[in-house]
Amino acid sequence: MKTAVISDAAPESVGQRLREHHRIVLLTDGYSSPFLAKTAISMLRYRSDDVVAVLESSTPTLTAQETFSAGGDIPLVADLTQVPDADAIYIGIAPPGGSLPPAWKPILLEALRRNMDVVSGLHDFLIDDADLVQAAEENGASLIDVRRNRFRQIADGQPFRPGCVRIHTVGQDCSLGKMVVSLEVEQGLRQLGQSSAFVATGQTGIMISGRGVPIDCVVADFVNGTIERFVRQNEEHDFLLIEGQGSISHPAYSAVTLGLLHGAAPDGLIYCYEAGRENVKGLKDVPLRSHQELLNAYEVAANLRHPCRIIGVAVNTRTLSEDAAMAELEWAKKEFQLPVCDVYRTGAAALVEASLQLRAEVLAR
């Protein structure tokens, strides 16, 4: 019988529960834009075999592919009666501020009455809502807040296993696709027979992989120590692809970016940017820093902790035509003199090769 209420993302029992969900409904109702529904889009991309439907009644489209450009023929449904055998409902949005839309509470209560687990990556914790807790207890369902945690570990700064090469995605801004780049490079390495693992640091990555640390919800003094501890728990792998968060120049989110850089002590960085973006996301009057400024800043900051260099560039060309995207990639190769790709359009092979080269260099030191 299922435990009634589980809340923290940290215990392995919660990760196991996430990995046991194989008939998931993604909830995006009324919030299906790419900006808001990025959690659902990534779930459709990386856990499509476990998703049976998207609860989205506000669009005229019928499938996930039509609405989110991912997920193929996974249907859009208007209510849970259309998916009677679903085992969980995942909140598929990541809105600014991380609040639960008030209109969604009745949907979650119905899901619990149907004995479905409810999984959320919002800053509003399910466990803090007495009505949801009562419904979960009465129906033997689980409330899982992947951001809620009790991590309380200070970094010790000790070296990691020398053969464990850590590659961390960083960016010109937030919401650029750093998680996707990490996942694609990790998959590429694994397909070549390399020992590799993806290290999730955000709610969506945790939902996809079933494990990780919700780093933006860890108390500031413990950010470095939390990611250091999680890396150490996985250092048997030859490659760790560590998901980046925020940007070192972002007025709101730079603290967590620096904490990841120093806690994970990466050997290499993959720099990510979105072609055409000019201002900081969410702060339209704040212009983005130049690529060169940020490349220098990331390398300086990283090297304060551990020898590190930029090994490649991932360009997000989602707003460009095919011709314009190819021109942007050619420009980036000349500008940065580094391996360049758009993992969506051209695949991650260039960055996979750069990762292999980095490991050869690290082992030769």
DOKE-245226 format. One record per residue (C-alpha): x, y, z; residue in three letters. Coordinates in Angstrom, 2 decimals. Layout:
DOKE-245226
+---------+---------+---------+------+
!      c1 !      c2 !      c3 ! type !
+---------+---------+---------+------+
!       X !       Y !       Z !  ALA !
...
+---------+---------+---------+------+
***
This chain:
DOKE-245226
+---------+---------+---------+------+
!      c1 !      c2 !      c3 ! type !
+---------+---------+---------+------+
!    0.00 !    0.00 !    0.00 !  MET !
!    1.26 !    3.49 !   -0.83 !  LYS !
!    2.44 !    5.82 !    1.91 !  THR !
!   -0.14 !    8.56 !    2.28 !  ALA !
!    1.99 !   11.71 !    2.15 !  VAL !
!    5.58 !   12.16 !    1.00 !  ILE !
!    7.01 !   15.62 !    0.65 !  SER !
!   10.79 !   15.93 !    0.47 !  ASP !
!   12.75 !   15.45 !   -2.73 !  ALA !
!   15.85 !   14.29 !   -0.88 !  ALA !
!   15.03 !   10.74 !    0.32 !  PRO !
!   15.61 !    7.93 !   -2.13 !  GLU !
!   12.08 !    6.69 !   -1.39 !  SER !
!   10.69 !    9.78 !   -3.12 !  VAL !
!   12.97 !    9.34 !   -6.10 !  GLY !
!   11.84 !    5.76 !   -6.34 !  GLN !
!    8.21 !    6.88 !   -6.29 !  ARG !
!    8.84 !    9.31 !   -9.14 !  LEU !
!   10.49 !    6.58 !  -11.19 !  ARG !
!    7.50 !    4.28 !  -10.57 !  GLU !
!    5.03 !    6.65 !  -12.25 !  HIS !
!    4.26 !    5.28 !  -15.71 !  HIS !
!    0.84 !    6.77 !  -16.45 !  ARG !
!    1.35 !   10.46 !  -15.81 !  ILE !
!   -1.03 !   13.31 !  -16.58 !  VAL !
!    0.72 !   16.67 !  -17.07 !  LEU !
!   -1.26 !   19.65 !  -15.83 !  LEU !
!   -0.89 !   22.88 !  -17.83 !  THR !
!   -4.53 !   24.00 !  -18.07 !  ASP !
!   -4.55 !   27.60 !  -19.29 !  GLY !
!   -0.77 !   27.94 !  -19.10 !  TYR !
!    0.47 !   26.19 !  -22.24 !  SER !
!    2.94 !   28.82 !  -23.48 !  SER !
!    6.57 !   27.69 !  -23.93 !  PRO !
!    7.68 !   30.12 !  -21.21 !  PHE !
!    5.26 !   28.83 !  -18.57 !  LEU !
!    4.94 !   25.15 !  -19.57 !  ALA !
!    8.64 !   24.33 !  -19.84 !  LYS !
!    8.32 !   21.57 !  -17.23 !  THR !
!    5.61 !   19.84 !  -19.26 !  ALA !
!    7.58 !   20.29 !  -22.49 !  ILE !
!   10.67 !   18.67 !  -20.99 !  SER !
!    8.63 !   15.82 !  -19.54 !  MET !
!    7.14 !   15.25 !  -23.00 !  LEU !
!   10.62 !   15.24 !  -24.49 !  ARG !
!   12.33 !   12.94 !  -21.99 !  TYR !
!    9.58 !   10.90 !  -20.29 !  ARG !
!    7.03 !   10.62 !  -23.10 !  SER !
!    6.71 !    6.87 !  -22.56 !  ASP !
!    5.41 !    7.57 !  -19.06 !  ASP !
!    2.94 !   10.32 !  -20.02 !  VAL !
!   -0.62 !    9.35 !  -21.01 !  VAL !
!   -2.18 !   12.82 !  -21.37 !  ALA !
!   -1.88 !   16.56 !  -20.85 !  VAL !
!   -4.76 !   18.23 !  -19.03 !  LEU !
!   -5.19 !   21.34 !  -21.16 !  GLU !
!   -8.66 !   22.59 !  -22.05 !  SER !
!   -7.83 !   26.11 !  -23.26 !  SER !
!   -6.39 !   25.29 !  -26.69 !  THR !
!   -8.14 !   24.04 !  -29.83 !  PRO !
!   -5.40 !   21.48 !  -30.56 !  THR !
!   -5.79 !   17.77 !  -29.82 !  LEU !
!   -2.27 !   16.48 !  -29.28 !  THR !
!    0.84 !   17.39 !  -27.32 !  ALA !
!    2.85 !   17.73 !  -30.52 !  GLN !
!    0.49 !   20.37 !  -31.91 !  GLU !
!    0.53 !   22.35 !  -28.68 !  THR !
!    4.04 !   21.92 !  -27.31 !  PHE !
!    6.08 !   20.67 !  -30.31 !  SER !
!    6.87 !   17.57 !  -28.28 !  ALA !
!    5.10 !   14.41 !  -27.19 !  GLY !
!    3.77 !   13.14 !  -30.51 !  GLY !
!    0.21 !   11.84 !  -30.32 !  ASP !
!   -0.15 !   12.11 !  -26.54 !  ILE !
!   -3.67 !   13.53 !  -26.21 !  PRO !
!   -4.89 !   16.72 !  -24.61 !  LEU !
!   -7.79 !   16.08 !  -22.25 !  VAL !
!  -10.26 !   18.41 !  -20.57 !  ALA !
!  -10.62 !   16.50 !  -17.29 !  ASP !
!   -9.41 !   13.45 !  -15.40 !  LEU !
!  -12.42 !   11.29 !  -16.31 !  THR !
!  -10.75 !   10.83 !  -19.69 !  GLN !
!   -7.72 !    9.11 !  -18.12 !  VAL !
!   -9.22 !    6.79 !  -15.48 !  PRO !
!   -6.11 !    4.64 !  -15.09 !  ASP !
!   -3.58 !    7.48 !  -14.56 !  ALA !
!   -1.29 !    7.00 !  -11.55 !  ASP !
!   -0.01 !   10.57 !  -11.04 !  ALA !
!   -0.58 !   14.16 !  -12.02 !  ILE !
!    2.50 !   16.37 !  -12.46 !  TYR !
!    2.21 !   20.16 !  -12.33 !  ILE !
!    3.69 !   21.06 !  -15.69 !  GLY !
!    4.39 !   24.77 !  -15.29 !  ILE !
!    7.17 !   26.86 !  -13.78 !  ALA !
!    5.65 !   30.36 !  -13.45 !  PRO !
!    7.53 !   33.34 !  -12.01 !  PRO !
!    7.15 !   33.19 !   -8.24 !  GLY !
!    6.23 !   29.51 !   -8.31 !  GLY !
!    2.63 !   29.84 !   -7.10 !  SER !
!   -0.14 !   27.30 !   -7.69 !  LEU !
!   -2.97 !   28.72 !   -9.85 !  PRO !
!   -6.02 !   28.85 !   -7.52 !  PRO !
!   -8.28 !   27.28 !  -10.19 !  ALA !
!   -6.15 !   24.13 !  -10.11 !  TRP !
!   -6.87 !   23.12 !   -6.51 !  LYS !
!  -10.14 !   21.32 !   -7.37 !  PRO !
!   -8.26 !   19.38 !  -10.08 !  ILE !
!   -5.64 !   18.26 !   -7.57 !  LEU !
!   -8.30 !   17.26 !   -5.04 !  LEU !
!  -10.04 !   15.17 !   -7.69 !  GLU !
!   -6.73 !   13.54 !   -8.60 !  ALA !
!   -6.14 !   12.59 !   -4.97 !  LEU !
!   -9.64 !   11.15 !   -4.69 !  ARG !
!   -8.74 !    9.01 !   -7.69 !  ARG !
!   -5.72 !    7.72 !   -5.75 !  ASN !
!   -3.31 !    9.60 !   -8.03 !  MET !
!   -0.06 !   10.97 !   -6.62 !  ASP !
!    0.38 !   14.73 !   -7.07 !  VAL !
!    3.87 !   15.95 !   -7.96 !  VAL !
!    4.82 !   19.62 !   -7.87 !  SER !
!    7.96 !   21.65 !   -8.44 !  GLY !
!    6.39 !   24.93 !   -7.36 !  LEU !
!    7.55 !   27.10 !   -4.49 !  HIS !
!    4.03 !   26.78 !   -3.03 !  ASP !
!    4.26 !   23.43 !   -1.25 !  PHE !
!    1.41 !   20.97 !   -1.52 !  LEU !
!    2.16 !   19.71 !    1.97 !  ILE !
!    1.22 !   23.13 !    3.40 !  ASP !
!   -2.37 !   22.89 !    2.14 !  ASP !
!   -4.53 !   21.17 !    4.77 !  ALA !
!   -7.22 !   20.19 !    2.26 !  ASP !
!   -4.72 !   18.46 !   -0.01 !  LEU !
!   -3.07 !   16.69 !    2.92 !  VAL !
!   -6.41 !   15.43 !    4.18 !  GLN !
!   -7.42 !   14.17 !    0.73 !  ALA !
!   -4.07 !   12.43 !    0.31 !  ALA !
!   -4.36 !   10.70 !    3.67 !  GLU !
!   -7.94 !    9.62 !    3.07 !  GLU !
!   -7.13 !    8.10 !   -0.32 !  ASN !
!   -3.65 !    6.68 !    0.23 !  GLY !
!   -2.14 !    9.03 !   -2.36 !  ALA !
!    1.10 !   11.00 !   -2.11 !  SER !
!    1.92 !   14.69 !   -2.23 !  LEU !
!    5.45 !   15.17 !   -3.55 !  ILE !
!    7.06 !   18.61 !   -3.44 !  ASP !
!   10.30 !   18.17 !   -5.32 !  VAL !
!   11.59 !   21.56 !   -4.16 !  ARG !
!   11.00 !   20.96 !   -0.46 !  ARG !
!   14.17 !   19.85 !    1.28 !  ASN !
!   16.16 !   19.80 !    4.50 !  ARG !
!   19.69 !   20.00 !    3.07 !  PHE !
!   21.97 !   21.44 !    5.73 !  ARG !
!   25.55 !   20.69 !    4.72 !  GLN !
!   28.47 !   23.11 !    4.49 !  ILE !
!   30.97 !   22.50 !    1.67 !  ALA !
!   34.33 !   21.10 !    2.72 !  ASP !
!   36.18 !   21.92 !   -0.52 !  GLY !
!   37.86 !   18.54 !   -0.69 !  GLN !
!   38.80 !   17.18 !   -4.14 !  PRO !
!   36.59 !   14.74 !   -6.02 !  PHE !
!   37.75 !   11.46 !   -7.52 !  ARG !
!   40.34 !   12.44 !  -10.17 !  PRO !
!   38.74 !   10.27 !  -12.87 !  GLY !
!   35.32 !   11.90 !  -12.41 !  CYS !
!   35.14 !   14.70 !  -14.98 !  VAL !
!   32.50 !   17.28 !  -14.13 !  ARG !
!   30.93 !   19.34 !  -16.93 !  ILE !
!   28.57 !   22.14 !  -15.99 !  HIS !
!   26.22 !   24.15 !  -18.22 !  THR !
!   26.23 !   27.92 !  -17.69 !  VAL !
!   24.43 !   30.66 !  -19.55 !  GLY !
!   24.05 !   34.22 !  -20.69 !  GLN !
!   20.66 !   34.22 !  -18.97 !  ASP !
!   18.14 !   31.90 !  -17.33 !  CYS !
!   15.69 !   29.67 !  -19.26 !  SER !
!   18.05 !   29.03 !  -22.18 !  LEU !
!   17.99 !   25.24 !  -22.25 !  GLY !
!   20.89 !   24.44 !  -19.91 !  LYS !
!   19.09 !   21.36 !  -18.62 !  MET !
!   18.39 !   20.07 !  -22.13 !  VAL !
!   22.02 !   20.56 !  -23.14 !  VAL !
!   23.18 !   18.62 !  -20.07 !  SER !
!   20.74 !   15.79 !  -20.79 !  LEU !
!   21.64 !   15.58 !  -24.48 !  GLU !
!   25.40 !   15.51 !  -23.86 !  VAL !
!   24.98 !   12.91 !  -21.11 !  GLU !
!   22.88 !   10.72 !  -23.42 !  GLN !
!   25.44 !   11.12 !  -26.19 !  GLY !
!   28.24 !    9.98 !  -23.91 !  LEU !
!   26.20 !    7.03 !  -22.67 !  ARG !
!   25.46 !    5.96 !  -26.24 !  GLN !
!   29.21 !    5.77 !  -26.82 !  LEU !
!   29.55 !    3.42 !  -23.86 !  GLY !
!   30.90 !    6.02 !  -21.46 !  GLN !
!   30.10 !    5.94 !  -17.74 !  SER !
!   28.05 !    9.11 !  -17.34 !  SER !
!   25.24 !   10.58 !  -15.26 !  ALA !
!   23.00 !   13.65 !  -15.34 !  PHE !
!   22.97 !   15.71 !  -12.13 !  VAL !
!   19.61 !   17.48 !  -11.81 !  ALA !
!   19.60 !   20.77 !   -9.91 !  THR !
!   16.05 !   21.94 !  -10.66 !  GLY !
!   12.51 !   20.67 !  -10.29 !  GLN !
!   12.06 !   19.60 !  -13.91 !  THR !
!   15.32 !   17.69 !  -13.99 !  GLY !
!   14.32 !   15.89 !  -10.79 !  ILE !
!   10.94 !   14.95 !  -12.28 !  MET !
!   12.68 !   13.57 !  -15.37 !  ILE !
!   15.49 !   11.66 !  -13.67 !  SER !
!   13.83 !   10.83 !  -10.35 !  GLY !
!   16.74 !   12.24 !   -8.35 !  ARG !
!   18.64 !   15.46 !   -7.80 !  GLY !
!   18.80 !   18.57 !   -5.63 !  VAL !
!   16.36 !   21.52 !   -5.89 !  PRO !
!   19.22 !   23.96 !   -5.56 !  ILE !
!   17.20 !   27.19 !   -5.83 !  ASP !
!   15.29 !   26.19 !   -2.70 !  CYS !
!   18.32 !   25.38 !   -0.53 !  VAL !
!   19.34 !   27.84 !    2.20 !  VAL !
!   22.13 !   30.05 !    0.84 !  ALA !
!   24.88 !   28.85 !    3.19 !  ASP !
!   24.23 !   25.24 !    2.16 !  PHE !
!   24.06 !   25.57 !   -1.65 !  VAL !
!   27.74 !   24.78 !   -2.21 !  ASN !
!   27.73 !   21.92 !    0.26 !  GLY !
!   24.53 !   20.40 !   -1.10 !  THR !
!   25.74 !   20.12 !   -4.68 !  ILE !
!   29.20 !   19.06 !   -3.48 !  GLU !
!   27.59 !   16.22 !   -1.51 !  ARG !
!   25.41 !   15.12 !   -4.41 !  PHE !
!   28.35 !   15.13 !   -6.83 !  VAL !
!   30.35 !   13.06 !   -4.36 !  ARG !
!   27.52 !   10.53 !   -4.20 !  GLN !
!   27.82 !   10.08 !   -7.97 !  ASN !
!   31.56 !   10.37 !   -8.53 !  GLU !
!   31.92 !    6.71 !   -9.51 !  GLU !
!   30.98 !    7.88 !  -13.02 !  HIS !
!   33.63 !    9.10 !  -15.44 !  ASP !
!   31.42 !   11.99 !  -16.57 !  PHE !
!   28.92 !   14.04 !  -14.59 !  LEU !
!   26.77 !   16.50 !  -16.56 !  LEU !
!   25.66 !   19.07 !  -14.01 !  ILE !
!   22.57 !   21.10 !  -14.84 !  GLU !
!   23.09 !   24.85 !  -14.59 !  GLY !
!   20.77 !   27.40 !  -13.02 !  GLN !
!   20.34 !   31.13 !  -13.59 !  GLY !
!   23.24 !   33.25 !  -14.78 !  SER !
!   26.21 !   34.74 !  -13.02 !  ILE !
!   25.13 !   38.22 !  -14.17 !  SER !
!   21.40 !   37.86 !  -13.47 !  HIS !
!   20.32 !   40.48 !  -10.90 !  PRO !
!   17.94 !   37.99 !   -9.26 !  ALA !
!   19.55 !   34.54 !   -9.66 !  TYR !
!   23.33 !   34.97 !   -9.68 !  SER !
!   23.80 !   33.58 !   -6.16 !  ALA !
!   22.70 !   30.04 !   -7.03 !  VAL !
!   24.84 !   30.13 !  -10.19 !  THR !
!   27.99 !   30.89 !   -8.23 !  LEU !
!   27.10 !   28.32 !   -5.60 !  GLY !
!   26.89 !   25.60 !   -8.24 !  LEU !
!   30.20 !   26.67 !   -9.79 !  LEU !
!   32.04 !   26.44 !   -6.49 !  HIS !
!   30.22 !   23.45 !   -5.03 !  GLY !
!   30.50 !   21.23 !   -8.12 !  ALA !
!   34.04 !   22.39 !   -8.98 !  ALA !
!   33.62 !   21.64 !  -12.70 !  PRO !
!   36.49 !   20.73 !  -14.99 !  ASP !
!   34.68 !   22.15 !  -18.01 !  GLY !
!   31.83 !   24.54 !  -18.81 !  LEU !
!   29.39 !   24.58 !  -21.72 !  ILE !
!   28.22 !   28.12 !  -22.39 !  TYR !
!   24.57 !   28.46 !  -23.48 !  CYS !
!   22.78 !   31.38 !  -25.07 !  TYR !
!   19.61 !   32.07 !  -27.04 !  GLU !
!   20.06 !   33.75 !  -30.41 !  ALA !
!   18.25 !   37.08 !  -30.61 !  GLY !
!   17.68 !   37.58 !  -26.89 !  ARG !
!   18.75 !   41.08 !  -25.84 !  GLU !
!   17.43 !   41.62 !  -22.31 !  ASN !
!   17.47 !   39.63 !  -19.09 !  VAL !
!   14.45 !   37.35 !  -18.91 !  LYS !
!   11.86 !   38.82 !  -16.57 !  GLY !
!   13.72 !   42.14 !  -16.41 !  LEU !
!   13.02 !   43.73 !  -19.77 !  LYS !
!   14.90 !   46.95 !  -18.97 !  ASP !
!   18.14 !   45.15 !  -18.08 !  VAL !
!   20.33 !   44.39 !  -21.12 !  PRO !
!   22.26 !   41.14 !  -21.29 !  LEU !
!   26.00 !   41.24 !  -20.77 !  ARG !
!   28.16 !   40.47 !  -23.78 !  SER !
!   29.28 !   36.92 !  -24.45 !  HIS !
!   32.92 !   37.77 !  -23.93 !  GLN !
!   32.26 !   39.40 !  -20.56 !  GLU !
!   30.43 !   36.32 !  -19.38 !  LEU !
!   32.90 !   33.81 !  -20.77 !  LEU !
!   35.63 !   35.61 !  -18.84 !  ASN !
!   33.52 !   35.89 !  -15.70 !  ALA !
!   32.60 !   32.20 !  -15.68 !  TYR !
!   36.16 !   31.05 !  -16.16 !  GLU !
!   37.50 !   33.39 !  -13.47 !  VAL !
!   34.80 !   32.37 !  -10.98 !  ALA !
!   35.20 !   28.66 !  -11.67 !  ALA !
!   38.98 !   28.77 !  -11.42 !  ASN !
!   38.79 !   30.29 !   -7.95 !  LEU !
!   37.71 !   26.80 !   -6.88 !  ARG !
!   39.20 !   24.37 !   -9.41 !  HIS !
!   41.01 !   24.44 !  -12.80 !  PRO !
!   38.32 !   24.87 !  -15.44 !  CYS !
!   37.75 !   26.10 !  -18.98 !  ARG !
!   34.92 !   26.65 !  -21.45 !  ILE !
!   34.82 !   23.55 !  -23.70 !  ILE !
!   31.98 !   24.46 !  -26.06 !  GLY !
!   28.95 !   26.59 !  -26.84 !  VAL !
!   25.29 !   25.55 !  -27.10 !  ALA !
!   23.12 !   27.94 !  -29.09 !  VAL !
!   19.35 !   27.95 !  -28.72 !  ASN !
!   18.02 !   28.98 !  -32.16 !  THR !
!   14.35 !   28.27 !  -31.48 !  ARG !
!   13.18 !   31.70 !  -32.72 !  THR !
!   15.13 !   31.51 !  -36.00 !  LEU !
!   14.36 !   30.02 !  -39.39 !  SER !
!   16.49 !   27.08 !  -40.53 !  GLU !
!   18.72 !   29.29 !  -42.71 !  ASP !
!   19.11 !   31.91 !  -40.00 !  ALA !
!   19.90 !   29.21 !  -37.42 !  ALA !
!   22.66 !   27.73 !  -39.56 !  MET !
!   24.11 !   31.21 !  -40.11 !  ALA !
!   24.06 !   31.82 !  -36.33 !  GLU !
!   25.92 !   28.57 !  -35.67 !  LEU !
!   28.56 !   29.45 !  -38.25 !  GLU !
!   28.96 !   32.88 !  -36.70 !  TRP !
!   29.34 !   31.34 !  -33.25 !  ALA !
!   32.05 !   28.93 !  -34.42 !  LYS !
!   34.10 !   31.82 !  -35.77 !  LYS !
!   33.36 !   34.10 !  -32.81 !  GLU !
!   34.15 !   31.65 !  -30.01 !  PHE !
!   36.65 !   29.34 !  -31.75 !  GLN !
!   35.05 !   26.47 !  -29.85 !  LEU !
!   32.82 !   23.49 !  -30.69 !  PRO !
!   29.29 !   24.82 !  -31.31 !  VAL !
!   25.88 !   23.25 !  -31.83 !  CYS !
!   22.16 !   23.62 !  -31.25 !  ASP !
!   21.25 !   20.35 !  -29.53 !  VAL !
!   17.67 !   20.62 !  -30.81 !  TYR !
!   18.53 !   21.17 !  -34.48 !  ARG !
!   21.96 !   19.65 !  -35.01 !  THR !
!   22.42 !   17.26 !  -32.09 !  GLY !
!   25.03 !   17.28 !  -29.35 !  ALA !
!   27.87 !   15.41 !  -31.11 !  ALA !
!   30.23 !   18.40 !  -31.10 !  ALA !
!   29.84 !   18.84 !  -27.35 !  LEU !
!   30.13 !   15.10 !  -26.72 !  VAL !
!   33.46 !   15.09 !  -28.55 !  GLU !
!   34.57 !   18.16 !  -26.59 !  ALA !
!   33.72 !   16.31 !  -23.37 !  SER !
!   35.82 !   13.32 !  -24.38 !  LEU !
!   38.73 !   15.63 !  -25.20 !  GLN !
!   38.40 !   17.33 !  -21.83 !  LEU !
!   38.62 !   14.01 !  -20.00 !  ARG !
!   41.78 !   13.11 !  -21.93 !  ALA !
!   43.30 !   16.42 !  -20.83 !  GLU !
!   42.26 !   15.97 !  -17.20 !  VAL !
!   43.70 !   12.46 !  -17.01 !  LEU !
!   46.96 !   13.69 !  -18.55 !  ALA !
!   47.54 !   16.34 !  -15.88 !  ARG !
+---------+---------+---------+------+
***
